Amino acid sequence: MSTLNRLVLWNIDHTLVDVGRVTRDAYAEAFQRTVGRPLVRLAPTPGRTESEIIFETLAFNDVVTTDDHLPSFVSALTAAFASRRADLRAHGRVLAGAREAVEALAHVPGVVQSVLTGSVRPNAVLKVTELGLADRLDLGAGGYEDGVYSKAALLELARTRAGERHGARYPEAATVYIADSPRDVQAAHIAGSPIIAVATGSATEAELRSAGADRVLATLADTDAVVSAVAELTRI
């Protein structure tokens, strides 16, 4: 891969890691603390931001929302994750090939790696830190849920942050998003950046191709395939 300024943005859940058990437990605790009764049904999570999941979960559980619900829920969810550091290490797992792919890209000149996630920043940082992926990711350049922006807008924000932090330009065509859901594919298209979709979440390879992903991989297990896809999609 020739030396160019490239930005690789990783989705976290179901792309790099699986922390589903911890997430469900944390949401159940946050719901109980916010609403005062047990959680019955959690909204679907793939490709969604935390605020989308929270509002839909409240609706599924017949909660009439007010302006206070989102900040209260986010605060409770952040605390619930923070108290589960040991659970993240015990029950979470790095998905096949993810660690190797991040490591390989870290050795490519001109490549900066960060995250683009629907999680709020403290929870996102905990996930990649406790599972040993943070060292190769510039988490200060990432895009995180903040209750205002869509994932497409967060991708643009991450490009700007990375540029400011590294004194370089990262055009749309030089920014690759690696994620696992059709909603992520849509976000990349809106932001004008290529996307590598991996079928490690709930979507199949066929569904990801149908959504318009630029490259589709079954998993991240083939490190060379990941690095080659990043190179091919960013030849600008």
C-alpha positions, -999 to 999 in steps of 0.1 A, spaced: 0 0 0 16 33 -11 20 61 14 -12 83 15 -31 99 43 -59 74 50 -84 72 78 -99 39 88 -129 41 111 -140 10 129 -175 2 141 -171 -15 175 -200 -38 184 -202 -69 162 -174 -57 140 -144 -56 164 -160 -71 195 -189 -90 209 -200 -77 243 -237 -85 238 -242 -100 272 -227 -71 291 -247 -46 269 -280 -63 277 -272 -64 315 -261 -27 314 -293 -17 296 -314 -36 320 -298 -19 350 -300 15 333 -337 10 325 -345 0 361 -327 30 375 -343 54 350 -379 41 349 -382 23 382 -393 -11 369 -376 -41 351 -368 -40 314 -390 -64 294 -378 -58 258 -346 -42 245 -348 -26 210 -326 -39 182 -291 -25 183 -273 -31 149 -263 1 132 -281 23 157 -270 51 180 -275 48 217 -302 75 217 -322 56 190 -319 24 210 -329 41 242 -360 59 228 -372 27 210 -366 6 241 -386 31 262 -414 29 236 -413 -9 235 -418 -9 273 -447 15 272 -428 45 287 -441 79 278 -409 98 273 -400 133 285 -370 155 279 -353 141 310 -354 105 299 -324 105 275 -298 122 297 -309 102 327 -308 69 308 -274 78 292 -260 87 327 -273 54 341 -260 34 312 -225 49 315 -224 41 352 -237 5 345 -209 -1 319 -183 14 342 -192 -10 369 -188 -39 345 -152 -37 335 -145 -72 348 -175 -85 330 -163 -70 297 -130 -89 301 -147 -121 313 -177 -123 289 -167 -100 260 -146 -113 231 -126 -98 202 -140 -112 170 -119 -134 147 -92 -115 129 -101 -81 144 -69 -77 165 -47 -88 136 -64 -65 111 -60 -35 135 -24 -44 141 -16 -48 104 -32 -15 94 -12 2 122 20 -6 104 8 9 71 25 43 66 -1 71 64 -29 52 80 -47 65 111 -73 43 128 -102 54 150 -138 44 158 -172 54 145 -198 40 168 -233 45 181 -221 41 216 -215 70 239 -178 78 242 -171 64 278 -187 31 269 -170 28 236 -136 35 251 -142 9 278 -151 -18 253 -119 -14 232 -97 -7 262 -108 -37 283 -105 -60 253 -70 -48 244 -76 -29 212 -72 7 223 -34 11 218 -37 11 180 -67 34 178 -67 72 180 -98 74 202 -96 112 203 -104 113 166 -135 91 168 -172 96 162 -194 88 192 -231 91 200 -239 124 215 -277 126 211 -275 151 182 -257 137 152 -264 108 129 -237 83 121 -231 99 87 -226 133 104 -203 116 130 -182 102 102 -177 137 88 -168 149 124 -143 121 128 -126 131 95 -123 167 108 -110 156 142 -84 133 126 -72 161 103 -68 185 132 -50 159 154 -26 147 127 -21 178 106 -34 161 74 -64 160 52 -87 130 51 -110 134 21 -142 113 19 -125 90 -6 -96 84 17 -118 75 47 -129 39 50 -156 28 74 -155 -9 85 -188 -20 99 -214 -48 99 -249 -35 93 -269 -21 63 -276 10 84 -238 16 86 -236 11 48 -262 38 44 -244 61 67 -211 57 47 -230 64 15 -245 96 29 -211 107 41 -195 99 7 -170 74 20 -164 38 10 -173 10 33 -161 -25 40 -189 -45 54 -183 -77 74 -210 -103 81 -201 -107 117 -233 -91 130 -270 -99 122 -268 -91 85 -258 -117 59 -232 -111 32 -261 -110 6 -279 -83 27 -247 -62 29 -241 -65 -8 -277 -55 -15 -273 -25 8 -245 -13 -15 -213 -21 5 -182 -15 -15 -166 -47 -2 -181 -75 17 -161 -99 39 -174 -129 58 -152 -120 87 -120 -102 95 -100 -134 97 -82 -129 64 -59 -100 74 -45 -96 39 -80 -92 25 -88 -64 49 -56 -45 42 -60 -50 4 -96 -38 6 -86 -6 24 -58 0 -2 -81 -6 -32 -109 16 -19 -86 46 -11 -65 49 -43 -70 86 -47 
